[in-house]
Amino acid sequence: MPIDQPSFARRVSDERAELLVQAIETLAGAAGMDDVVATLRNTARRLIGADGIAVILREGEQCWYVEEDAMGPLWKGHKFPLASCISGWAMLHRETVVIEDIRHDPRIPQELYLDTFVRSMLMVPVRSADPIGAIGAYWSETYRASDDQVEMLERLARATATAMENVRLIAALSKALDDAELARDELKHRVKNAFTAAQALASLTLPQEHHRALNSRIAALARAHDLLDEKLAAQESITLSELIAAELEPYATDSPGRLQLDGEHIELGSAQAVALGLVVNELATNALKYGALSTPSGRLDVAWRRDEDKVVVTWREADGPEVRASAMENFGSRLLRRLVEGQLRGTVRRELGSLGVTCILEFPLAKIAAPAPVGGAGPADSHGTSTVSTASGSSAG
């Protein structure tokens, strides 16, 4: 029974079109250069019906034949100068090359082809504007690649260029993340060293009765730093009570009962927790310089609540030294405003009363990306009540 040539040709064309789509989809998900090369090796030859294909990468001024799928050995693993091979010519001239008979083309280094089956070829550069590689297709007989075959291989080359760029970006991002982790670890190490150095200097330069009190505060600051770092490294959220208690615990070591912390159970994502932790630290530093924390008799009440989709934190100082209106700007420093308005997308309001300074923070509560653990015994929602009191340097979340 004779073969219906038009039907057979349409079927082959449809199969190759489907294979091209599959190859492009696979290339789009490539995680590394090995995945890109493997996809080309598994699909390019079948895609255009060649007797062999080669995948070539540009490495400086050389062509590196990294992979092949052919009826006989080609040049896998070999490197040639760009100017001495046809793949280099295609990359340098940014052109697709179709050669019907390699014996009659002056661009072909005949000595490289003597031990191969190749008689005709198609070479397509990968990334036309600035080629980073090429895909070669070869036939064992004199043959001129059809327009459809040229178009198929050029489409595959364009998808390959995109995949290679994606791989490069993924590698660059991974390196940046690794560098960030390294910088974070180095910063943690430096902070711990700074605490240790400060304690050592205090012991060497201050009278014994003073350096013990100072070292106690430094140790408390170090514990607060470690607590926040460990919690945010191990999980995606931290409660507001844990955050504020950890930040303020160093200021309660020498005056029991001076801190009162009270508020609802509210979960903060890591980004908001870091920003709010810096805000609390800034407020505490200002209070230590000018306000209630600068004297043993001073008291600090910090309360927080949820108001629909917002968090309201009230920082209220009392029984400290008189604060003049001219000093109010210190309680609303540029850093404080940048943190609240820029990082937390909220507002900060300051009030000077007869008993001290009151600072009210409001900011929208961001959604936490990570889902809550299944089967845990924690709160069912963020509307429960949690009361925290700090005395003698201890706290309960």
N, C-alpha and C positions, 0 to 999 in steps of 0.2 A: 504494500500500500504506500503510495508516494506521500512524502511529507508536505504538509501545507506550509510552504515557506513564509508567507506573510503572517500566519497565525503563530508559527514557531518564533519568528523575529519579535512579535509583540510580547509573547510570553517571556522571552529572554530579557527584553527591555523592561518589562514590569518587575521581574525578579531582581534585576540589577538596581532599579530605582528603589525597591524595598530594602535591598542590602545597603544602599547609600544612606537611606534614612536611619537604619539601625546603626551604621557606622558613625554617623554624625551624633546620634543620641549617646552612643558609648563614649565618643570623644568628649562630649560636653561634661560627662561625669568623671573624666580622668583625674586621678588624684596625684599622679606623678608622670614623669617622662617615660618611665617603663610602660605605663598603661597606654600612653599615646602610641608608642612604637609597636606594642603588641596588637593594638587595634588595626594599625596599618598592615602589619604582617598577616593578620587573619582575614582581611577584607579586600585589600587593594587588588590582588591578583584576580580574585573571582569577580570583582567589580567590573573589570574591563576585559576579562578573558585573555590575559597575557600568559606567556610561558614562564615569566619570572618578574619579580619586583624587588626593588631595593629601597631602603629608607636611609637617607643621607642627612647628616646634620653638619652645619657649618661650625667649625671650631677655629676661630681666628682666621688665618689665611689658608686653612686646610678643609678638605671634604672628608668627613668621617662616615664610612659605610657601616652603620650600626646594626642593621638587620636586613634579612632577605628571605624571600620565599620563592624558590625557583626550581626548575627541573634539573638544574646542575649548579655547581658552585659558582659564585660570583666573587665579590670582594669583601665579604663581611669581616669587620674588624680592622680593615686597612684604612690608611689615611693617605690622601694625595693632595698636592698643592692645587689651589683653586684654578690656576691657569693651565693645569695639565690634564683636566678631565672634563667631560661634557656636563656633569652636574655642577661643577664650578662655573662653567660658561653660562649655564642657565641662571645661576644665582647672581653672577656679576652683571649680566645683561638684563636680568629680571624678565626673562622671556621663556615661554614654553618652547621646547625643541621637539620637532617630529623628524625622525630620520628613517627613510625607507630602506636604505642599504648602508650600513656603517662603513663598508669598504670604499665608498665613494665620497665620504665626507671628511674634509681636511681637519675638522675640529676633533676627530676621534683619534686618540693615541692607540694605534693599531696593535702595538705590542701588549697592551693590557687586555686585549680581547682574543688573543690567539688561542688561549686554552679554555675559552668559554663557548657556550652554544649561541651567543648573541649574534644576530644578523640585522635586526632592526630594533628601533627603540622610540620611546616617548619619555621626555624628561620635563617635569613640572616643578617650578620653584615653590617653596612654601613661604608665604607672605610676600606678595608682589612688590610692595613699596620698599622693603628692606629685608630681603630673603634671609631666613635663618636655617634653611634646609631645602631638601628637594625629595621628590618621589620619582623613581625611575621605573618604567615598565619595559619589558624586553620580549622579543619574539625570536624563535629559532629559524625563521625563514624571512625572506624579504617581504615586508608588509608595511603599509602606511596606515597608521592609526586613524580611525574615522573621527569625524567631528563629534559624534556622540561620546566616543571613548575619551577624546581630549577634554570635553566638557565635564564628564564624570570625574576624571582624575583632578581637574582644576577645582571642582567643587569640594572634593575630598581634601585637597591641599589647603583650601580656605578654612575648612573646618579644623584641620590640623593646626593651622596658624593660631586660630582662636584658642584651641585647647592648650597649645604650648604657652601662650600668653597667660592663660588661667593658671597653669601649673607654676609659671614663674611668680605670679602674684601670690599664690598660695604659699610658695616657698619663702617669699619675702615677708609675708605676714607671720608665718611660723617663726622665722628668725626674729622678727620684731617682738613677738610674744615671749620668745625665749630670753631675749635681751631685757624685756620688761621684768620678767621673773627674776633674772639675775640682779637687775638694779634694785628690785624690791627686797631681795634677800640681803644685798649689800647694805641697803638703808637700814633694815632691821638690825644688822650687825653693828652698824655705826651708832644707832640710837642706844643700843645696850652698852656699847663702849663708852658713850657720852655719860650715861648714868653712873657707870662704874668709876670713870675718871672724876666726875663731880664728887662722888662719895669719898674718893681717895684724897682729893684736894681739900675737902672740908675737914677730914681727919687730920691732915698735916698742918693746916693753917688756922683753924679755929680752936678756941678752948673746948675742953671735953664736954662741958655742960651745953655748949651750943652745937657742936658738930653732931651730937647724938640726935638732937631734934631735927636738924637739917637732913641728916642721913635717913631718918625715919620718913620724911616727906619724899625724898628722892626715891626710896624703895617703894613707897606707895605709888608714885608716878610710874615707876617701871612695871609694877604689877598691873596697873590700869592699862598701860600700853600693851602688855602681853595678853591680857584678857581680851581686849578688843581685837587684836590681831589674830588670835587663835579662833575666836568665834566667827569673824568675817572670812577667815580662810577656810573654815570647815563647813560653813553653811551660807545660804543666800540672804539670811535675815538675822536681826537681833532685836530684842524688845527695847522699847524706849526706856523702860526702868533699868534694864541692864546697862544700857549705854550711859545714861546720866549718872547712875551710881558709880560706875567704873571711872568716869571722868572726874567726879567730885570727891571720891573716897580719900585721895591724898590730903584734902583740905580739912578733914575731920579727925585727923590722927591726934591732934593736941588739944582739941576742945570738944568733948563729948556732948552730943545733943545739939550742936550748932546748925546741923543740916537737917531739913525736913523735906523728904521727897514723896510726892503723892500723885498718882494718876492711873488712868486706865491701862489695860493691856493693849499695847499697840505695837505691831510688827513693822520694822523699817527694813527696806532693802539695803544692800551693802552700799550703794552709791549715796543714798540719803543719810545712812548711818555715819559714813565718813565725814560728809559735809556738816551734819549736826554735831558730831563729836568735836570738830574744829570750832564751831560756834560756841559750844559750852566751854571749851578750853579758853577761848578768847574772853568770854564773860567772866570766867573764874580768874583769869589773869588780871583783868581790870579791877575786879573786886578785891584781889589781893594787893593791888597797888593803891587803890583809892577808896575802896568801899568796905563792906561788912567783913570780908575775910582778912582785912589788914589789922584787925584787933581781936583779942581772945573773946571779947564779949559780943562780937558781931554775930548775927544769925542770918541764915539764908534759907528761904522756902522756894522750892521749885515744884510747880504743879503742871500737869498736862492733861488734856482732854481731847476727845474727838468731836468736832463740830461738822456733822455731815461728812463731806469728803476732805475736810481740812483737819490739821493738827494745830492746836493752840498750846503753846508753852509759855507759862508765866514765871518769870524770874524775879523774885521779890527779896530785897535786902533790908535789914533792920538792925538797929542798935550799933551801927558802925559810926565812924567819924562823920562830921558834917560834910556834905558834898555840895560844893558851890556850883551854881548854874554854869559857870565858865568851864567846869570840868566835865560837863555832860557829854561833850563831844568824844571824850575818851571812852565812854560807854557805848558809843555808836561809831566805832572806828571804821575806816575804809575797808579793812579786811572783813569786819563783821557784816557790813552791808553787802559786800561782794558775795560772801558766802550765802547769806539769807536770800538776797534778791537774785543773784546769779545762779548759784548751785541748787538752792531749794525752791526757787521760783516763788518766794514768799515775801512777807513784809516784816519789818521790825519797828516797834514803837517804844519810845523811852519816856518815862515819867519820873520827875523828881519830887518826892514827897517829904513830909516832915521826918519820917523815920529812915529814909534811904531811897535808893534807886529801884524802880520797877521797870523791867524790860519784857515786852510781850512779843512773842514770835508767832507768826501764822504762816503755814505753808501747806500746799496740797499733798495729800498722802499718795505716794506713787504705788502702783501695783507691783507686787513681787512676782517675778517671772517664774521662779521654781515652785512646783506644787507642794502643798503641805504633805508630810509623811503620812502614809496610810497606816491606820491602826494605832497611832500614837495616843498618848494620854494628855496631850496639851489642850489648850482652850479651843472651844468649837468655833469661836469668832473673836473679833477684836473689840467687842463691847463689854467684856467682863471687867472687873475692877481689880487692880493690883496696887497695894499700898506699900511703899518702901520708906523705912526710917533708917537714918544713918547715925550711929553713935559709937564713939570710941574707935573709929576707923573701920567698923564692920557694916556690912550692908546685906540686905536680903532682897532678891528680885522677885 
